[in-house]
Amino acid sequence: MRASHADRERAVDVLKAGFAEGRLQQTEYEQRITRAYHAQTHAELQMLVADLPQGPVPQAQFLPQRPVPATFMPMQMPAPVSTNSSATGALVCGIMTPVTWGLTAIPAVILGHKARAEIRRTGERGDGQALAGLVLGWLGIGGWSLFFLLSVLLAVAHL
């Protein structure tokens, strides 16, 4: 049976109560809310709230549950994976190192290490950006270190 807007709202109310009672985590709650608003049938709504204390339509629990044909089920689109912002920052600072005479080399290294740790923990994209920022940052730091070392050696040699 097709679901109405009121049926979806009842299901959302059950999900809100489940979240408020601590039965659902934030991410699962958000996913279920999204699926509830896109649900086309009572069966889809019942699947979303079946493990919670109440259902969207009380009389629907007494009706025999028939599986919804896959033809009418909405496609499950994977959530887009975002790029880590620290990785982007590391790459930008690394690229800007020659332009800023090395001032952004240290932030590039710090952001690069921070981004790689976050990427390992969260699974975001951007590891290549973080690595490029690290390499460019370390090259900038190495270049300035070499410049200062040669300056000191030349100063000592002229004394």
N, C-alpha and C positions, 0 to 999 in steps of 0.2 A: 504494500500500500504506500502511495506517495505521501511524503511528509509535508505539512504546512509550515508556515512561518511560526505559528504558535507552538507547534511541536518542537521546532528547533529551539525556540526560546526556553521551553520547559527543560530540554536537554541541557542547554547552557546553564540554566539555574541549578540543575543537579551537579554539573561540573564545578560551578562556582562554590557550591556547598562542600563538595569533596575537597576542593583546594583549600577552602577556609578551615576545614577540619584536619588538614594535614595528610589527607589520603593520596594526594597527587603532588608531584614535584612541579616546579614552575614550567619547565620545558614541556613536560607531558601535558600539563594543563593547557598551555598555549596551542600545542598541536591538536589536542582534542577539540578545543574551541573552534579552531579553523576548520577541522573536519566536520564539526556539527553544523556550522553555517553553510557548508557546501553539501551536506547530506541531502539526498533525494528521497529516501524511503525511511519508513519506521524502523526497518531492520538495521539500517546503518546507524540510526540514532541509538537503538537498543545496544548495539555492539559497543558504542562509545561509553555507555553508562552501566553496562551489565555488571561490572565488578564494584559498583558503588551501591550504597544502601537503598537508593530509590531509583526509579526509572522515569523516563520522560512522559509516558502515558500509562497509568495504572492498568487499564483494561488490556493493554498490549501484552502484558505478562501472561494472561490467560489464553491468548491466542497461540496456536501452534506456530513455532518459528520455522519459516521456510527460508533457506539460503537465497540470497539475492544473486541472480545470474551475474557472472563476471562482466557481461556486456553492459550492464547498467551501473556497475561500480565505477566511481571516479578514479582516474589514474592517480597513482601516488607519485608525485613529483618530489625528487630529492631536494632537500633544503640547499640553497646555494651556499657554498663555502666561501667565506670572506677572506680577504688578504689582510694579514697582520699589519696594523698601522705603524708599529715600531720598525718593521722591516722596510716599509716604504720610506720612513724617516731616515733609516740608516743608509739606504741607497741614495737618497737626495743629499744627505750630508757628505757621503763619500764622493759623489760627483762634484759637489761644490768645493771640495778640498783645494784643488788648484786655484780656483777663482778667489777663495778667501785666504789664500796663502797659508793654508793648513789649520785655520781656526776651527773648522768643522770636522777635523780628523778624529779628535777625541770623542765628540758626540756620536760620530759614525760608528766607532768601535763599541761604545757603551750601548747604543741602540741596537746594534747588530747582535751582541751577546744576549741582550734582553729579549729581542725578537725570537732568536733561535730557541731560547728556553720556553717562551710562551707557545711557539709553534709545536714543540714536542709535547707540551701539556695539553693544548687545545685542538690540535690537528688542523689549524688554519693553513692557508697558503702563504707563500712569500719567503720560503727558505732560501731561494736563489737570490732574492733581493737582499736579504739579511747578510748572506755570505758575500755578495758583491760589495755591500757597504763596509763589511769588516775588512775585506782585502784592501779596498781603496783607503780606508781609514788607517790601517796599519802601514800601508805604503807611504801615506802622508807623514805619519809619525816617524817612520824610518828615514824618510828623506830629510826631515828637519833635524833629526838626531845626527845624521851623517853630516849635514851642513854645519851644525854647531861643533861637532867633533873636529872637522877639518879646520874650522875657524880657530879653535883653541890650539890645535897643532901648529897652524901657521903663525899664530901670535907667539907661541912659545919658541918656535924656530927663529923668529926675528929678534928675539931678546938677546 
